[in-house]
Structures are given as C-alpha cells and as structure tokens.
C-alpha cells in the first residue's frame, strides 16, 4: 500500500492576469498551512474569457467550495 498524507485548508479563489492581460484564476490560502503556502495553483481559462467573466467564475467557486486538499503519495512533499 502506498503511503499518503493529505493537508486541507480554506482558500480564496482570485482573478489574476498574465502580462498580456489574459485572466487566469489562482488560489490563496486563508490560514497558514505550510504546504499550501509554498505552492501557486493556477487555472487557465478559455481564450474567450475576459476579466469580468473570470470574476463571475471566482464568485461562484468562492461561494461553493470551502477547502482544497492536497494529497502527497509515496513520501512526496513540498519543502
């Protein structure tokens, strides 16, 4: 059986923009969780999405999702 370790924490979804103005979504931990603080998790959006549409997605995600879980298998970790 593979060893696994899971960390869970509350996050805030945010709209960010690439240098060319293309929006994307990132997550930001709401409390100190060492593993989440060392990662940048981002979600690229379809090219048809503008900032306003991305903000709508972020509002939806923040209203529906409470936590993000990361599971590390086989001793993998974020240091």
N, C-alpha and C positions, 0 to 999 in steps of 0.2 A: 504494500500500500504506500502511496506517495504521501509524504509529509506535506501538510498545508497549514498556512497561517493567514488569517483574514483580519484586516483592520477596517473599521467602518466609521464614517463621520459625516456630519452635516456639511453640505456645500451650498454655495451660491453660484448659479449659472450667470455668466456675464457675456455681453456682446463685446468683442474686441475687433479691431480692424488691422488687416495687413497694411503694409506701407502704401499699397496702391488703392486703399480704401475698401477692399473686399472684406465684408464682415465674416467673422467666424465666432464660435461660441467656446468659452473656456469655463473651467470650474475653479472656484476658490474655496478653500476650507474655511468654515466658520469658527472653528476652535482648533487649538494646536493638536495636530496629530502628525507626529514626525514624518511618517511615510507619505502622507498627503501633501505636506509642506515642501517636499523635495521633488514633486512632480508637476509638470504642466500638462494638463489634459485638455486637448482641444478637439473641436468637431468642425470640420469644413462643411460648408453649406453649398447647395447648388448655385451655379453662376447667376441664376435668375433672382436670387435673394438680395434685397437691399438691406440697409441697416434697420429700417422700420420693420420689415418682415422678420428679421433676425430677433429684434426686440420682442416681437409677438411670441416667437418660439421660446425665448428665455422666460417670459412671463408665464407661459404655460408650464415649462419644466419646473420653475421655482414653486408653482402652486401645486404641482402633482408629486414631486419627488422630494423625499426628506433626507435620505442618506445615499452615499456612494460607498460601495465595498470594494476593496482590492484584496485579492487572494494571491498569495505567493506560494508556489509549489516547489518541492524539492530543495528547500533551503534558500531559494531566491529571495532577495530583499533589496530594498532601496537604502543605501547608506549615505 
